[in-house]
Amino acid sequence: MPYATSNELPISVQRRLPEHGQEIFREAFNNAWQEYDDDPRREEIAHRVAWAAVKKVYTKVGTEWVPR
């Protein structure tokens, strides 16, 4: 299901990512959700796409996500 706001993201995403990272995740997830509407793995794919988008802008250092 697409996310209208960052408050609707999974708690694990909200706790891990800074606000800007959450926005990137949400937008990428929503776009992938629409693009793969006929794929039975739609949600899995959307999550993978969203994390890939975050990793283009942020990197994980220890337990924190920081800008590249």
All heavy atoms as TSV, in Angstrom:
chain	resi	resn	atom	element	x	y	z
A	1	MET	N	N	0.824	-1.178	0.000
A	1	MET	CA	C	0.000	0.000	0.000
A	1	MET	C	C	0.871	1.245	0.000
A	1	MET	O	O	1.870	1.292	0.709
A	1	MET	CB	C	-0.896	-0.017	1.212
A	1	MET	CG	C	-0.166	0.316	2.503
A	1	MET	SD	S	-1.089	0.012	3.974
A	1	MET	CE	C	-0.307	-1.501	4.453
A	2	PRO	N	N	0.534	2.227	-0.784
A	2	PRO	CA	C	1.327	3.463	-0.808
A	2	PRO	C	C	1.193	4.223	0.514
A	2	PRO	O	O	0.228	4.060	1.247
A	2	PRO	CB	C	0.708	4.266	-1.948
A	2	PRO	CG	C	-0.350	3.444	-2.548
A	2	PRO	CD	C	-0.523	2.208	-1.749
A	3	TYR	N	N	2.182	5.041	0.778
A	3	TYR	CA	C	2.212	5.825	2.011
A	3	TYR	C	C	1.942	7.291	1.685
A	3	TYR	O	O	2.664	7.895	0.904
A	3	TYR	CB	C	3.576	5.690	2.688
A	3	TYR	CG	C	3.928	4.270	3.050
A	3	TYR	CD1	C	4.884	3.555	2.336
A	3	TYR	CD2	C	3.302	3.625	4.110
A	3	TYR	CE1	C	5.213	2.253	2.664
A	3	TYR	CE2	C	3.614	2.317	4.453
A	3	TYR	CZ	C	4.572	1.640	3.724
A	3	TYR	OH	O	4.888	0.350	4.066
A	4	ALA	N	N	0.920	7.866	2.312
A	4	ALA	CA	C	0.561	9.269	2.078
A	4	ALA	C	C	1.512	10.216	2.807
A	4	ALA	O	O	1.836	11.285	2.309
A	4	ALA	CB	C	-0.881	9.528	2.504
A	5	THR	N	N	1.951	9.815	3.989
A	5	THR	CA	C	2.865	10.642	4.786
A	5	THR	C	C	3.946	9.757	5.387
A	5	THR	O	O	3.802	8.530	5.444
A	5	THR	CB	C	2.133	11.354	5.948
A	5	THR	OG1	O	1.712	10.368	6.895
A	5	THR	CG2	C	0.942	12.155	5.456
A	6	SER	N	N	4.992	10.388	5.866
A	6	SER	CA	C	6.074	9.628	6.504
A	6	SER	C	C	5.617	8.985	7.807
A	6	SER	O	O	6.206	7.997	8.245
A	6	SER	CB	C	7.278	10.541	6.762
A	6	SER	OG	O	7.837	10.947	5.525
A	7	ASN	N	N	4.578	9.520	8.425
A	7	ASN	CA	C	4.040	8.926	9.657
A	7	ASN	C	C	3.429	7.557	9.419
A	7	ASN	O	O	3.248	6.791	10.362
A	7	ASN	CB	C	2.990	9.837	10.285
A	7	ASN	CG	C	3.589	11.101	10.845
A	7	ASN	OD1	O	4.767	11.134	11.183
A	7	ASN	ND2	N	2.797	12.146	10.931
A	8	GLU	N	N	3.115	7.240	8.172
A	8	GLU	CA	C	2.526	5.942	7.840
A	8	GLU	C	C	3.577	4.882	7.523
A	8	GLU	O	O	3.245	3.707	7.386
A	8	GLU	CB	C	1.586	6.092	6.642
A	8	GLU	CG	C	0.390	6.959	6.917
A	8	GLU	CD	C	-0.486	7.156	5.695
A	8	GLU	OE1	O	-0.169	6.610	4.614
A	8	GLU	OE2	O	-1.498	7.856	5.818
A	9	LEU	N	N	4.832	5.298	7.392
A	9	LEU	CA	C	5.903	4.341	7.093
A	9	LEU	C	C	6.039	3.340	8.232
A	9	LEU	O	O	5.680	3.632	9.377
A	9	LEU	CB	C	7.228	5.086	6.913
A	9	LEU	CG	C	7.357	5.981	5.695
A	9	LEU	CD1	C	8.642	6.789	5.775
A	9	LEU	CD2	C	7.303	5.168	4.421
A	10	PRO	N	N	6.594	2.165	7.932
A	10	PRO	CA	C	6.843	1.209	9.016
A	10	PRO	C	C	7.697	1.856	10.105
A	10	PRO	O	O	8.576	2.680	9.818
A	10	PRO	CB	C	7.611	0.080	8.317
A	10	PRO	CG	C	7.239	0.191	6.876
A	10	PRO	CD	C	7.013	1.656	6.627
A	11	ILE	N	N	7.430	1.485	11.332
A	11	ILE	CA	C	8.152	2.044	12.481
A	11	ILE	C	C	9.657	1.859	12.307
A	11	ILE	O	O	10.444	2.751	12.638
A	11	ILE	CB	C	7.669	1.402	13.800
A	11	ILE	CG1	C	6.200	1.745	14.061
A	11	ILE	CG2	C	8.535	1.836	14.977
A	11	ILE	CD1	C	5.928	3.211	14.248
A	12	SER	N	N	10.073	0.721	11.774
A	12	SER	CA	C	11.505	0.473	11.596
A	12	SER	C	C	12.138	1.507	10.667
A	12	SER	O	O	13.269	1.935	10.888
A	12	SER	CB	C	11.738	-0.937	11.054
A	12	SER	OG	O	11.085	-1.103	9.809
A	13	VAL	N	N	11.427	1.935	9.649
A	13	VAL	CA	C	11.939	2.958	8.732
A	13	VAL	C	C	11.953	4.309	9.441
A	13	VAL	O	O	12.929	5.062	9.341
A	13	VAL	CB	C	11.088	3.022	7.444
A	13	VAL	CG1	C	11.503	4.185	6.558
A	13	VAL	CG2	C	11.181	1.706	6.681
A	14	GLN	N	N	10.902	4.622	10.173
A	14	GLN	CA	C	10.830	5.898	10.882
A	14	GLN	C	C	11.956	6.035	11.906
A	14	GLN	O	O	12.519	7.107	12.070
A	14	GLN	CB	C	9.486	6.036	11.597
A	14	GLN	CG	C	8.315	6.214	10.661
A	14	GLN	CD	C	7.015	6.365	11.429
A	14	GLN	OE1	O	6.968	6.998	12.475
A	14	GLN	NE2	N	5.954	5.769	10.903
A	15	ARG	N	N	12.266	4.953	12.581
A	15	ARG	CA	C	13.302	5.005	13.624
A	15	ARG	C	C	14.701	5.049	13.050
A	15	ARG	O	O	15.598	5.609	13.659
A	15	ARG	CB	C	13.175	3.791	14.540
A	15	ARG	CG	C	11.977	3.861	15.438
A	15	ARG	CD	C	11.938	2.704	16.385
A	15	ARG	NE	N	10.751	2.784	17.237
A	15	ARG	CZ	C	10.257	1.774	17.901
A	15	ARG	NH1	N	10.836	0.586	17.823
A	15	ARG	NH2	N	9.184	1.937	18.641
A	16	ARG	N	N	14.909	4.432	11.899
A	16	ARG	CA	C	16.254	4.328	11.331
A	16	ARG	C	C	16.675	5.532	10.512
A	16	ARG	O	O	17.825	5.931	10.552
A	16	ARG	CB	C	16.351	3.091	10.441
A	16	ARG	CG	C	16.294	1.810	11.194
A	16	ARG	CD	C	16.386	0.653	10.243
A	16	ARG	NE	N	16.234	-0.602	10.968
A	16	ARG	CZ	C	15.930	-1.734	10.398
A	16	ARG	NH1	N	15.750	-1.795	9.096
A	16	ARG	NH2	N	15.809	-2.827	11.122
A	17	LEU	N	N	15.766	6.073	9.720
A	17	LEU	CA	C	16.136	7.097	8.753
A	17	LEU	C	C	15.824	8.505	9.230
A	17	LEU	O	O	14.805	8.735	9.879
A	17	LEU	CB	C	15.396	6.872	7.434
A	17	LEU	CG	C	15.728	5.598	6.674
A	17	LEU	CD1	C	14.831	5.484	5.446
A	17	LEU	CD2	C	17.183	5.578	6.276
A	18	PRO	N	N	16.689	9.467	8.854
A	18	PRO	CA	C	16.349	10.867	9.123
A	18	PRO	C	C	15.142	11.264	8.269
A	18	PRO	O	O	14.759	10.535	7.340
A	18	PRO	CB	C	17.606	11.632	8.707
A	18	PRO	CG	C	18.351	10.722	7.808
A	18	PRO	CD	C	17.965	9.329	8.178
A	19	GLU	N	N	14.562	12.386	8.558
A	19	GLU	CA	C	13.338	12.827	7.875
A	19	GLU	C	C	13.487	12.841	6.352
A	19	GLU	O	O	12.619	12.347	5.634
A	19	GLU	CB	C	12.930	14.211	8.376
A	19	GLU	CG	C	11.576	14.649	7.858
A	19	GLU	CD	C	11.116	15.948	8.485
A	19	GLU	OE1	O	11.486	16.225	9.644
A	19	GLU	OE2	O	10.392	16.690	7.793
A	20	HIS	N	N	14.592	13.390	5.862
A	20	HIS	CA	C	14.807	13.434	4.411
A	20	HIS	C	C	14.899	12.024	3.832
A	20	HIS	O	O	14.374	11.739	2.746
A	20	HIS	CB	C	16.077	14.232	4.090
A	20	HIS	CG	C	16.345	14.329	2.632
A	20	HIS	ND1	N	17.461	13.774	2.055
A	20	HIS	CD2	C	15.640	14.908	1.627
A	20	HIS	CE1	C	17.427	14.005	0.756
A	20	HIS	NE2	N	16.336	14.690	0.470
A	21	GLY	N	N	15.546	11.122	4.528
A	21	GLY	CA	C	15.633	9.728	4.098
A	21	GLY	C	C	14.266	9.066	4.039
A	21	GLY	O	O	13.984	8.276	3.137
A	22	GLN	N	N	13.416	9.413	4.984
A	22	GLN	CA	C	12.052	8.877	4.991
A	22	GLN	C	C	11.275	9.369	3.775
A	22	GLN	O	O	10.507	8.602	3.177
A	22	GLN	CB	C	11.328	9.288	6.267
A	22	GLN	CG	C	11.872	8.636	7.513
A	22	GLN	CD	C	11.184	9.121	8.769
A	22	GLN	OE1	O	9.983	9.379	8.766
A	22	GLN	NE2	N	11.940	9.258	9.845
A	23	GLU	N	N	11.481	10.633	3.418
A	23	GLU	CA	C	10.803	11.181	2.236
A	23	GLU	C	C	11.256	10.457	0.972
A	23	GLU	O	O	10.436	10.128	0.110
A	23	GLU	CB	C	11.076	12.677	2.118
A	23	GLU	CG	C	10.435	13.500	3.209
A	23	GLU	CD	C	10.893	14.951	3.201
A	23	GLU	OE1	O	11.581	15.366	2.240
A	23	GLU	OE2	O	10.568	15.665	4.164
A	24	ILE	N	N	12.564	10.215	0.867
A	24	ILE	CA	C	13.091	9.479	-0.282
A	24	ILE	C	C	12.483	8.085	-0.328
A	24	ILE	O	O	12.033	7.621	-1.382
A	24	ILE	CB	C	14.633	9.397	-0.208
A	24	ILE	CG1	C	15.247	10.783	-0.387
A	24	ILE	CG2	C	15.176	8.414	-1.244
A	24	ILE	CD1	C	16.724	10.848	-0.073
A	25	PHE	N	N	12.471	7.405	0.802
A	25	PHE	CA	C	11.913	6.054	0.888
A	25	PHE	C	C	10.452	6.051	0.442
A	25	PHE	O	O	10.048	5.237	-0.388
A	25	PHE	CB	C	12.030	5.533	2.324
A	25	PHE	CG	C	11.576	4.113	2.485
A	25	PHE	CD1	C	12.491	3.081	2.464
A	25	PHE	CD2	C	10.223	3.798	2.656
A	25	PHE	CE1	C	12.080	1.762	2.614
A	25	PHE	CE2	C	9.807	2.490	2.798
A	25	PHE	CZ	C	10.734	1.469	2.772
A	26	ARG	N	N	9.677	6.970	0.992
A	26	ARG	CA	C	8.245	7.024	0.706
A	26	ARG	C	C	7.972	7.276	-0.776
A	26	ARG	O	O	7.160	6.590	-1.401
A	26	ARG	CB	C	7.560	8.105	1.554
A	26	ARG	CG	C	6.056	8.178	1.377
A	26	ARG	CD	C	5.427	9.153	2.354
A	26	ARG	NE	N	6.043	10.463	2.357
A	26	ARG	CZ	C	5.760	11.430	1.484
A	26	ARG	NH1	N	4.892	11.227	0.527
A	26	ARG	NH2	N	6.353	12.604	1.578
A	27	GLU	N	N	8.666	8.244	-1.358
A	27	GLU	CA	C	8.442	8.566	-2.765
A	27	GLU	C	C	8.854	7.409	-3.673
A	27	GLU	O	O	8.144	7.076	-4.624
A	27	GLU	CB	C	9.192	9.837	-3.139
A	27	GLU	CG	C	8.576	11.071	-2.517
A	27	GLU	CD	C	9.365	12.344	-2.819
A	27	GLU	OE1	O	10.184	12.330	-3.759
A	27	GLU	OE2	O	9.145	13.333	-2.110
A	28	ALA	N	N	10.000	6.801	-3.390
A	28	ALA	CA	C	10.456	5.673	-4.205
A	28	ALA	C	C	9.514	4.489	-4.055
A	28	ALA	O	O	9.185	3.811	-5.044
A	28	ALA	CB	C	11.872	5.283	-3.807
A	29	PHE	N	N	9.064	4.215	-2.833
A	29	PHE	CA	C	8.134	3.113	-2.601
A	29	PHE	C	C	6.843	3.338	-3.382
A	29	PHE	O	O	6.363	2.434	-4.085
A	29	PHE	CB	C	7.813	2.978	-1.101
A	29	PHE	CG	C	6.887	1.838	-0.802
A	29	PHE	CD1	C	7.390	0.607	-0.442
A	29	PHE	CD2	C	5.505	1.988	-0.889
A	29	PHE	CE1	C	6.533	-0.459	-0.176
A	29	PHE	CE2	C	4.646	0.942	-0.631
A	29	PHE	CZ	C	5.162	-0.290	-0.270
A	30	ASN	N	N	6.285	4.537	-3.274
A	30	ASN	CA	C	5.022	4.832	-3.945
A	30	ASN	C	C	5.147	4.721	-5.467
A	30	ASN	O	O	4.245	4.197	-6.129
A	30	ASN	CB	C	4.504	6.209	-3.546
A	30	ASN	CG	C	4.026	6.255	-2.108
A	30	ASN	OD1	O	3.871	5.220	-1.454
A	30	ASN	ND2	N	3.813	7.442	-1.596
A	31	ASN	N	N	6.266	5.195	-6.018
A	31	ASN	CA	C	6.467	5.083	-7.459
A	31	ASN	C	C	6.581	3.626	-7.895
A	31	ASN	O	O	5.990	3.222	-8.906
A	31	ASN	CB	C	7.712	5.858	-7.894
A	31	ASN	CG	C	7.491	7.347	-7.848
A	31	ASN	OD1	O	6.370	7.825	-7.965
A	31	ASN	ND2	N	8.566	8.092	-7.671
A	32	ALA	N	N	7.339	2.848	-7.146
A	32	ALA	CA	C	7.488	1.428	-7.476
A	32	ALA	C	C	6.161	0.693	-7.311
A	32	ALA	O	O	5.838	-0.207	-8.087
A	32	ALA	CB	C	8.567	0.793	-6.604
A	33	TRP	N	N	5.390	1.080	-6.307
A	33	TRP	CA	C	4.088	0.459	-6.067
A	33	TRP	C	C	3.196	0.610	-7.304
A	33	TRP	O	O	2.524	-0.321	-7.720
A	33	TRP	CB	C	3.427	1.081	-4.843
A	33	TRP	CG	C	2.108	0.479	-4.500
A	33	TRP	CD1	C	0.878	0.914	-4.874
A	33	TRP	CD2	C	1.884	-0.701	-3.713
A	33	TRP	NE1	N	-0.096	0.095	-4.368
A	33	TRP	CE2	C	0.488	-0.902	-3.652
A	33	TRP	CE3	C	2.731	-1.585	-3.055
A	33	TRP	CZ2	C	-0.078	-1.966	-2.965
A	33	TRP	CZ3	C	2.168	-2.640	-2.366
A	33	TRP	CH2	C	0.773	-2.827	-2.326
A	34	GLN	N	N	3.221	1.790	-7.902
A	34	GLN	CA	C	2.421	2.038	-9.107
A	34	GLN	C	C	3.000	1.307	-10.311
A	34	GLN	O	O	2.268	0.737	-11.107
A	34	GLN	CB	C	2.350	3.531	-9.403
A	34	GLN	CG	C	1.499	4.294	-8.431
A	34	GLN	CD	C	1.469	5.779	-8.758
A	34	GLN	OE1	O	2.408	6.322	-9.320
A	34	GLN	NE2	N	0.377	6.427	-8.393
A	35	GLU	N	N	4.314	1.331	-10.428
A	35	GLU	CA	C	4.965	0.735	-11.599
A	35	GLU	C	C	4.786	-0.778	-11.662
A	35	GLU	O	O	4.650	-1.345	-12.748
A	35	GLU	CB	C	6.458	1.073	-11.583
A	35	GLU	CG	C	7.177	0.606	-12.823
A	35	GLU	CD	C	8.612	1.077	-12.866
A	35	GLU	OE1	O	8.936	2.111	-12.242
A	35	GLU	OE2	O	9.408	0.403	-13.522
A	36	TYR	N	N	4.791	-1.445	-10.527
A	36	TYR	CA	C	4.709	-2.905	-10.490
A	36	TYR	C	C	3.327	-3.397	-10.061
A	36	TYR	O	O	3.204	-4.414	-9.391
A	36	TYR	CB	C	5.787	-3.457	-9.546
A	36	TYR	CG	C	7.182	-3.212	-10.058
A	36	TYR	CD1	C	7.917	-2.103	-9.636
A	36	TYR	CD2	C	7.760	-4.067	-10.986
A	36	TYR	CE1	C	9.192	-1.864	-10.126
A	36	TYR	CE2	C	9.031	-3.840	-11.473
A	36	TYR	CZ	C	9.737	-2.740	-11.042
A	36	TYR	OH	O	11.001	-2.503	-11.528
A	37	ASP	N	N	2.294	-2.696	-10.484
A	37	ASP	CA	C	0.940	-3.024	-10.030
A	37	ASP	C	C	0.462	-4.402	-10.452
A	37	ASP	O	O	-0.432	-4.960	-9.832
A	37	ASP	CB	C	-0.060	-1.956	-10.478
A	37	ASP	CG	C	-0.214	-1.884	-11.983
A	37	ASP	OD1	O	0.672	-2.367	-12.708
A	37	ASP	OD2	O	-1.236	-1.325	-12.434
A	38	ASP	N	N	1.063	-5.012	-11.456
A	38	ASP	CA	C	0.610	-6.327	-11.906
A	38	ASP	C	C	1.526	-7.454	-11.437
A	38	ASP	O	O	1.331	-8.613	-11.808
A	38	ASP	CB	C	0.489	-6.358	-13.427
A	38	ASP	CG	C	1.799	-6.053	-14.124
A	38	ASP	OD1	O	2.731	-5.544	-13.463
A	38	ASP	OD2	O	1.897	-6.324	-15.338
A	39	ASP	N	N	2.509	-7.153	-10.609
A	39	ASP	CA	C	3.451	-8.163	-10.129
A	39	ASP	C	C	3.008	-8.681	-8.761
A	39	ASP	O	O	2.729	-7.888	-7.861
A	39	ASP	CB	C	4.855	-7.551	-10.024
A	39	ASP	CG	C	5.938	-8.597	-9.864
A	39	ASP	OD1	O	5.823	-9.435	-8.943
A	39	ASP	OD2	O	6.894	-8.573	-10.654
A	40	PRO	N	N	2.948	-9.993	-8.576
A	40	PRO	CA	C	2.528	-10.531	-7.276
A	40	PRO	C	C	3.519	-10.205	-6.150
A	40	PRO	O	O	3.154	-10.251	-4.982
A	40	PRO	CB	C	2.438	-12.038	-7.499
A	40	PRO	CG	C	3.197	-12.308	-8.750
A	40	PRO	CD	C	3.199	-11.048	-9.549
A	41	ARG	N	N	4.759	-9.844	-6.502
A	41	ARG	CA	C	5.761	-9.474	-5.498
A	41	ARG	C	C	5.839	-7.965	-5.328
A	41	ARG	O	O	6.841	-7.427	-4.867
A	41	ARG	CB	C	7.124	-10.022	-5.910
A	41	ARG	CG	C	7.154	-11.528	-6.005
A	41	ARG	CD	C	8.466	-12.039	-6.583
A	41	ARG	NE	N	8.727	-11.396	-7.867
A	41	ARG	CZ	C	9.897	-10.872	-8.218
A	41	ARG	NH1	N	10.911	-10.904	-7.402
A	41	ARG	NH2	N	10.054	-10.307	-9.403
A	42	ARG	N	N	4.779	-7.294	-5.652
A	42	ARG	CA	C	4.718	-5.833	-5.680
A	42	ARG	C	C	5.269	-5.165	-4.426
A	42	ARG	O	O	6.094	-4.264	-4.506
A	42	ARG	CB	C	3.261	-5.443	-5.893
A	42	ARG	CG	C	2.980	-3.995	-5.955
A	42	ARG	CD	C	1.479	-3.801	-6.052
A	42	ARG	NE	N	1.140	-2.501	-6.549
A	42	ARG	CZ	C	-0.105	-2.068	-6.676
A	42	ARG	NH1	N	-1.111	-2.844	-6.372
A	42	ARG	NH2	N	-0.342	-0.859	-7.116
A	43	GLU	N	N	4.829	-5.587	-3.281
A	43	GLU	CA	C	5.257	-4.935	-2.041
A	43	GLU	C	C	6.746	-5.176	-1.776
A	43	GLU	O	O	7.477	-4.261	-1.407
A	43	GLU	CB	C	4.430	-5.420	-0.857
A	43	GLU	CG	C	4.716	-4.639	0.406
A	43	GLU	CD	C	3.718	-4.886	1.507
A	43	GLU	OE1	O	2.804	-5.721	1.338
A	43	GLU	OE2	O	3.848	-4.229	2.546
A	44	GLU	N	N	7.200	-6.388	-1.992
A	44	GLU	CA	C	8.620	-6.708	-1.807
A	44	GLU	C	C	9.486	-5.854	-2.737
A	44	GLU	O	O	10.497	-5.281	-2.317
A	44	GLU	CB	C	8.866	-8.185	-2.095
A	44	GLU	CG	C	10.321	-8.574	-2.040
A	44	GLU	CD	C	10.587	-9.985	-2.537
A	44	GLU	OE1	O	9.640	-10.767	-2.706
A	44	GLU	OE2	O	11.769	-10.288	-2.761
A	45	ILE	N	N	9.087	-5.776	-3.987
A	45	ILE	CA	C	9.838	-4.987	-4.964
A	45	ILE	C	C	9.856	-3.513	-4.566
A	45	ILE	O	O	10.895	-2.850	-4.622
A	45	ILE	CB	C	9.250	-5.165	-6.377
A	45	ILE	CG1	C	9.479	-6.591	-6.857
A	45	ILE	CG2	C	9.841	-4.159	-7.345
A	45	ILE	CD1	C	8.715	-6.953	-8.118
A	46	ALA	N	N	8.713	-2.993	-4.159
A	46	ALA	CA	C	8.629	-1.586	-3.770
A	46	ALA	C	C	9.556	-1.284	-2.594
A	46	ALA	O	O	10.215	-0.237	-2.567
A	46	ALA	CB	C	7.187	-1.211	-3.441
A	47	HIS	N	N	9.640	-2.207	-1.629
A	47	HIS	CA	C	10.546	-2.004	-0.493
A	47	HIS	C	C	12.002	-2.031	-0.954
A	47	HIS	O	O	12.804	-1.204	-0.511
A	47	HIS	CB	C	10.311	-3.060	0.591
A	47	HIS	CG	C	9.185	-2.719	1.505
A	47	HIS	ND1	N	9.308	-1.814	2.524
A	47	HIS	CD2	C	7.905	-3.160	1.540
A	47	HIS	CE1	C	8.142	-1.707	3.157
A	47	HIS	NE2	N	7.282	-2.509	2.570
A	48	ARG	N	N	12.333	-2.933	-1.847
A	48	ARG	CA	C	13.715	-3.012	-2.347
A	48	ARG	C	C	14.095	-1.748	-3.115
A	48	ARG	O	O	15.197	-1.219	-2.961
A	48	ARG	CB	C	13.890	-4.234	-3.232
A	48	ARG	CG	C	13.886	-5.529	-2.450
A	48	ARG	CD	C	13.988	-6.723	-3.396
A	48	ARG	NE	N	13.907	-7.960	-2.680
A	48	ARG	CZ	C	14.948	-8.771	-2.479
A	48	ARG	NH1	N	16.126	-8.453	-2.965
A	48	ARG	NH2	N	14.797	-9.880	-1.806
A	49	VAL	N	N	13.177	-1.274	-3.939
A	49	VAL	CA	C	13.423	-0.044	-4.703
A	49	VAL	C	C	13.600	1.133	-3.746
A	49	VAL	O	O	14.492	1.966	-3.928
A	49	VAL	CB	C	12.264	0.215	-5.702
A	49	VAL	CG1	C	12.329	1.616	-6.268
A	49	VAL	CG2	C	12.273	-0.827	-6.812
A	50	ALA	N	N	12.765	1.204	-2.729
A	50	ALA	CA	C	12.833	2.311	-1.773
A	50	ALA	C	C	14.175	2.320	-1.034
A	50	ALA	O	O	14.804	3.371	-0.891
A	50	ALA	CB	C	11.676	2.226	-0.786
A	51	TRP	N	N	14.625	1.156	-0.574
A	51	TRP	CA	C	15.913	1.107	0.122
A	51	TRP	C	C	17.062	1.431	-0.821
A	51	TRP	O	O	18.023	2.097	-0.434
A	51	TRP	CB	C	16.123	-0.247	0.796
A	51	TRP	CG	C	15.429	-0.318	2.116
A	51	TRP	CD1	C	14.365	-1.107	2.444
A	51	TRP	CD2	C	15.725	0.453	3.282
A	51	TRP	NE1	N	13.990	-0.871	3.752
A	51	TRP	CE2	C	14.810	0.081	4.280
A	51	TRP	CE3	C	16.672	1.418	3.587
A	51	TRP	CZ2	C	14.822	0.644	5.554
A	51	TRP	CZ3	C	16.676	1.980	4.851
A	51	TRP	CH2	C	15.768	1.593	5.826
A	52	ALA	N	N	16.975	1.001	-2.066
A	52	ALA	CA	C	18.018	1.325	-3.042
A	52	ALA	C	C	18.098	2.837	-3.257
A	52	ALA	O	O	19.190	3.403	-3.372
A	52	ALA	CB	C	17.750	0.606	-4.357
A	53	ALA	N	N	16.943	3.495	-3.298
A	53	ALA	CA	C	16.913	4.954	-3.467
A	53	ALA	C	C	17.553	5.651	-2.266
A	53	ALA	O	O	18.311	6.612	-2.431
A	53	ALA	CB	C	15.477	5.435	-3.663
A	54	VAL	N	N	17.262	5.160	-1.080
A	54	VAL	CA	C	17.853	5.746	0.133
A	54	VAL	C	C	19.364	5.584	0.102
A	54	VAL	O	O	20.106	6.513	0.407
A	54	VAL	CB	C	17.260	5.081	1.401
A	54	VAL	CG1	C	18.061	5.458	2.649
A	54	VAL	CG2	C	15.801	5.462	1.577
A	55	LYS	N	N	19.831	4.409	-0.316
A	55	LYS	CA	C	21.268	4.122	-0.307
A	55	LYS	C	C	22.045	4.946	-1.332
A	55	LYS	O	O	23.263	5.048	-1.234
A	55	LYS	CB	C	21.497	2.629	-0.527
A	55	LYS	CG	C	21.062	1.811	0.673
A	55	LYS	CD	C	21.199	0.331	0.411
A	55	LYS	CE	C	20.713	-0.468	1.613
A	55	LYS	NZ	N	20.806	-1.913	1.364
A	56	LYS	N	N	21.359	5.547	-2.283
A	56	LYS	CA	C	22.037	6.439	-3.231
A	56	LYS	C	C	22.399	7.772	-2.581
A	56	LYS	O	O	23.326	8.439	-3.008
A	56	LYS	CB	C	21.151	6.700	-4.448
A	56	LYS	CG	C	21.049	5.517	-5.370
A	56	LYS	CD	C	20.209	5.863	-6.575
A	56	LYS	CE	C	20.144	4.662	-7.514
A	56	LYS	NZ	N	19.349	4.964	-8.706
A	57	VAL	N	N	21.646	8.145	-1.554
A	57	VAL	CA	C	21.847	9.450	-0.910
A	57	VAL	C	C	22.461	9.316	0.481
A	57	VAL	O	O	23.180	10.203	0.927
A	57	VAL	CB	C	20.493	10.204	-0.818
A	57	VAL	CG1	C	20.654	11.553	-0.147
A	57	VAL	CG2	C	19.875	10.353	-2.198
A	58	TYR	N	N	22.196	8.213	1.160
A	58	TYR	CA	C	22.665	7.997	2.526
A	58	TYR	C	C	23.507	6.730	2.610
A	58	TYR	O	O	23.338	5.819	1.809
A	58	TYR	CB	C	21.480	7.861	3.498
A	58	TYR	CG	C	20.768	9.155	3.749
A	58	TYR	CD1	C	19.730	9.584	2.932
A	58	TYR	CD2	C	21.147	9.980	4.803
A	58	TYR	CE1	C	19.085	10.791	3.149
A	58	TYR	CE2	C	20.506	11.189	5.031
A	58	TYR	CZ	C	19.481	11.581	4.211
A	58	TYR	OH	O	18.856	12.785	4.433
A	59	THR	N	N	24.374	6.712	3.582
A	59	THR	CA	C	25.151	5.510	3.881
A	59	THR	C	C	25.027	5.230	5.374
A	59	THR	O	O	24.863	6.162	6.173
A	59	THR	CB	C	26.627	5.677	3.459
A	59	THR	OG1	O	27.291	4.436	3.619
A	59	THR	CG2	C	27.326	6.745	4.261
A	60	LYS	N	N	25.108	3.972	5.720
A	60	LYS	CA	C	24.965	3.604	7.117
A	60	LYS	C	C	26.343	3.569	7.769
A	60	LYS	O	O	27.243	2.877	7.309
A	60	LYS	CB	C	24.289	2.238	7.232
A	60	LYS	CG	C	23.845	1.905	8.618
A	60	LYS	CD	C	22.989	0.665	8.622
A	60	LYS	CE	C	22.464	0.394	10.006
A	60	LYS	NZ	N	21.679	-0.830	10.046
A	61	VAL	N	N	26.493	4.345	8.836
A	61	VAL	CA	C	27.724	4.381	9.616
A	61	VAL	C	C	27.358	3.926	11.012
A	61	VAL	O	O	26.668	4.640	11.737
A	61	VAL	CB	C	28.339	5.804	9.629
A	61	VAL	CG1	C	29.571	5.833	10.516
A	61	VAL	CG2	C	28.653	6.258	8.226
A	62	GLY	N	N	27.796	2.741	11.366
A	62	GLY	CA	C	27.391	2.169	12.652
A	62	GLY	C	C	25.902	1.873	12.602
A	62	GLY	O	O	25.450	1.090	11.776
A	63	THR	N	N	25.150	2.558	13.430
A	63	THR	CA	C	23.698	2.361	13.456
A	63	THR	C	C	22.951	3.540	12.853
A	63	THR	O	O	21.725	3.546	12.849
A	63	THR	CB	C	23.201	2.131	14.895
A	63	THR	OG1	O	23.550	3.274	15.687
A	63	THR	CG2	C	23.799	0.876	15.499
A	64	GLU	N	N	23.688	4.554	12.374
A	64	GLU	CA	C	23.051	5.764	11.848
A	64	GLU	C	C	23.182	5.852	10.330
A	64	GLU	O	O	24.180	5.429	9.760
A	64	GLU	CB	C	23.683	6.999	12.465
A	64	GLU	CG	C	23.377	7.166	13.933
A	64	GLU	CD	C	23.874	8.502	14.433
A	64	GLU	OE1	O	23.678	9.513	13.723
A	64	GLU	OE2	O	24.450	8.528	15.532
A	65	TRP	N	N	22.169	6.444	9.708
A	65	TRP	CA	C	22.207	6.749	8.282
A	65	TRP	C	C	22.625	8.202	8.136
A	65	TRP	O	O	22.002	9.096	8.693
A	65	TRP	CB	C	20.831	6.527	7.652
A	65	TRP	CG	C	20.495	5.078	7.543
A	65	TRP	CD1	C	19.869	4.301	8.463
A	65	TRP	CD2	C	20.779	4.218	6.440
A	65	TRP	NE1	N	19.755	3.017	8.015
A	65	TRP	CE2	C	20.298	2.940	6.762
A	65	TRP	CE3	C	21.400	4.412	5.212
A	65	TRP	CZ2	C	20.410	1.865	5.890
A	65	TRP	CZ3	C	21.501	3.342	4.339
A	65	TRP	CH2	C	21.023	2.090	4.686
A	66	VAL	N	N	23.719	8.420	7.410
A	66	VAL	CA	C	24.252	9.764	7.228
A	66	VAL	C	C	24.359	10.078	5.733
A	66	VAL	O	O	24.523	9.183	4.909
A	66	VAL	CB	C	25.642	9.917	7.906
A	66	VAL	CG1	C	25.517	9.755	9.402
A	66	VAL	CG2	C	26.638	8.938	7.341
A	67	PRO	N	N	24.268	11.374	5.365
A	67	PRO	CA	C	24.392	11.734	3.949
A	67	PRO	C	C	25.744	11.323	3.385
A	67	PRO	O	O	26.761	11.345	4.100
A	67	PRO	CB	C	24.264	13.254	3.946
A	67	PRO	CG	C	23.581	13.582	5.227
A	67	PRO	CD	C	24.002	12.526	6.201
A	68	ARG	N	N	25.752	10.933	2.125
A	68	ARG	CA	C	27.014	10.563	1.458
A	68	ARG	C	C	27.861	11.779	1.225
A	68	ARG	O	O	27.472	12.851	1.051
A	68	ARG	CB	C	26.718	9.886	0.127
A	68	ARG	CG	C	26.132	8.520	0.326
A	68	ARG	CD	C	26.091	7.782	-1.013
A	68	ARG	NE	N	25.692	6.427	-0.780
A	68	ARG	CZ	C	26.539	5.427	-0.556
A	68	ARG	NH1	N	27.812	5.623	-0.590
A	68	ARG	NH2	N	26.095	4.221	-0.321
